[in-house]
Amino acid sequence: MKLVASSGYAQTVTSASGLVRDSITGENLPFVTILFENSTVGTATDVDGRFKLKNAHGYHTLQVSYINSSLKI
């Protein structure tokens, strides 16, 4: 998984936005969970792998998780 993000700082508000891609295939990853670490402030990527996140608590580290369940029958 590859996370491409940008962030901005204005007073005490931190924001992050970006695109999450598979590091092997390069495909955009939908429904990836992204949180500011040690907080409950978070979001999920949209169907195109993009996200926008605002936080007013001064957290700066992102925590990213993704579950891929490939079912082969």
JOBELBEL-V128218 format. One record per residue. N is the residue number from 0. RES is the residue in one small letter. PHI is phi in whole degrees, 0 to 359 (NA if undefined). D_FIRST is the distance of its C-alpha to the first C-alpha in Angstrom with 2 decimals. Layout:
n:N res:RES phi:PHI d_first:D_FIRST
n:N res:RES phi:PHI d_first:D_FIRST
//
This chain:
n:0 res:m phi:NA d_first:0.00
n:1 res:k phi:237 d_first:3.79
n:2 res:l phi:250 d_first:6.61
n:3 res:v phi:247 d_first:9.91
n:4 res:a phi:222 d_first:12.75
n:5 res:s phi:234 d_first:16.46
n:6 res:s phi:222 d_first:18.90
n:7 res:g phi:223 d_first:22.64
n:8 res:y phi:233 d_first:25.40
n:9 res:a phi:218 d_first:28.79
n:10 res:q phi:56 d_first:31.13
n:11 res:t phi:256 d_first:29.37
n:12 res:v phi:267 d_first:26.83
n:13 res:t phi:249 d_first:23.20
n:14 res:s phi:229 d_first:20.96
n:15 res:a phi:219 d_first:17.35
n:16 res:s phi:211 d_first:15.97
n:17 res:g phi:171 d_first:13.17
n:18 res:l phi:224 d_first:10.63
n:19 res:v phi:250 d_first:7.04
n:20 res:r phi:233 d_first:5.75
n:21 res:d phi:290 d_first:4.35
n:22 res:s phi:288 d_first:4.71
n:23 res:i phi:265 d_first:7.71
n:24 res:t phi:270 d_first:9.42
n:25 res:g phi:80 d_first:8.76
n:26 res:e phi:288 d_first:9.50
n:27 res:n phi:291 d_first:9.36
n:28 res:l phi:252 d_first:8.31
n:29 res:p phi:277 d_first:11.54
n:30 res:f phi:63 d_first:12.71
n:31 res:v phi:279 d_first:9.89
n:32 res:t phi:274 d_first:12.19
n:33 res:i phi:230 d_first:12.55
n:34 res:l phi:233 d_first:15.59
n:35 res:f phi:286 d_first:17.59
n:36 res:e phi:304 d_first:17.82
n:37 res:n phi:62 d_first:21.15
n:38 res:s phi:215 d_first:21.98
n:39 res:t phi:254 d_first:22.04
n:40 res:v phi:275 d_first:21.13
n:41 res:g phi:197 d_first:18.01
n:42 res:t phi:202 d_first:16.84
n:43 res:a phi:230 d_first:14.44
n:44 res:t phi:292 d_first:12.90
n:45 res:d phi:279 d_first:15.47
n:46 res:v phi:294 d_first:15.57
n:47 res:d phi:261 d_first:14.35
n:48 res:g phi:84 d_first:11.19
n:49 res:r phi:264 d_first:13.41
n:50 res:f phi:213 d_first:14.66
n:51 res:k phi:222 d_first:17.68
n:52 res:l phi:215 d_first:18.72
n:53 res:k phi:243 d_first:22.08
n:54 res:n phi:214 d_first:23.34
n:55 res:a phi:254 d_first:26.91
n:56 res:h phi:250 d_first:26.73
n:57 res:g phi:83 d_first:25.52
n:58 res:y phi:285 d_first:22.16
n:59 res:h phi:233 d_first:19.82
n:60 res:t phi:258 d_first:16.75
n:61 res:l phi:265 d_first:13.84
n:62 res:q phi:246 d_first:12.53
n:63 res:v phi:241 d_first:9.38
n:64 res:s phi:221 d_first:9.41
n:65 res:y phi:212 d_first:8.56
n:66 res:i phi:245 d_first:10.98
n:67 res:n phi:247 d_first:11.03
n:68 res:s phi:246 d_first:14.65
n:69 res:s phi:268 d_first:15.73
n:70 res:l phi:252 d_first:19.49
n:71 res:k phi:243 d_first:21.60
n:72 res:i phi:244 d_first:25.33
//
